[in-house]
Amino acid sequence: MTTEKIEKTVLRSPLGILATATATHGTGRSESEANADIPLPRLPGFVESAFSPLAYEVSRQCLTERPGDGARTAVALATLMGDTTTADLASRRMVSGRVHNPLLFMQATANAVLGYTSQEFGITGQTFSLSTLDDPVAELLAMADLLLEDPELDRVLVLGVELGGGERLAAAYRELADSGRPVPDLPAIAGLAAAVLLGRPGSEAPVSVRSAEAFDADDTGAAGHPGSIQGLFDLAAAHRRLLRDGGSHLLVTEPRSPAFMLTAGTEARNETENHAHQ
């Protein structure tokens, strides 16, 4: 079996990484991961699920580390199926004949937490919620690249949220079984979130990210499960390492997916100057 090379150019121009953040809750897969779990912040109007608290927490970390003009900031969130914890809970209550709780309105959770975050940090730029079966890194970076072509925007906060197994997720992955993609092994109560605050490369964003020509052609490489945000965790880890050590890092999130080159230091600033003269 051969792996086809994807010719798609995801980023038309380099992006600058201003800040990154990750958060986990209830993963329980190892002692170190359990120790890294955050106490979920209590958000008014949000109950039961880790989805909104995790989304808010990683957004808060980025926006607090790098405050900026909310009127010139946009936000994009990627999640495969949204807040399935709340959806499952609402379904169980309905089937059992219990009175519906209006706070269990899972259809609006993603947009609601973006609205809450925007209000807390004075963000008035566009907000988007995306759903993708593929690696969300490419989708989110491409969205940020497009949005930053708007002269009225300086920054885009992108984030991904992934919840552990539940009734809806199990059903969805049964439907996807023929695709050969693996099923996530997160516990049912687990949640993951990661965020990246992006602008254009420069002194305020000493690490840049651009589309790379290289692709992972290893047929034995296992594809991530649909909607996995592991690529965002990998990007955040590479960003921290480059800030500390400098250099560059090739980020390949999935076989047959576009790769990205992260670069620290002088080269990142040169990319901004080159883009400005195009």
PyMOL commands that set and color helices and strands:
alter all, ss='L'
color gray80, all
select helices_A, chain A and resi 31-36+51-65+70-72+84-95+106-121+136-147+167-175+177-179+230-245+266-276
alter helices_A, ss='H'
color red, helices_A
select strands_A, chain A and resi 15-25+73-78+127-130+155-163+191-199+207-215+248-252+258-264
alter strands_A, ss='S'
color yellow, strands_A
deselect
rebuild
show_as cartoon
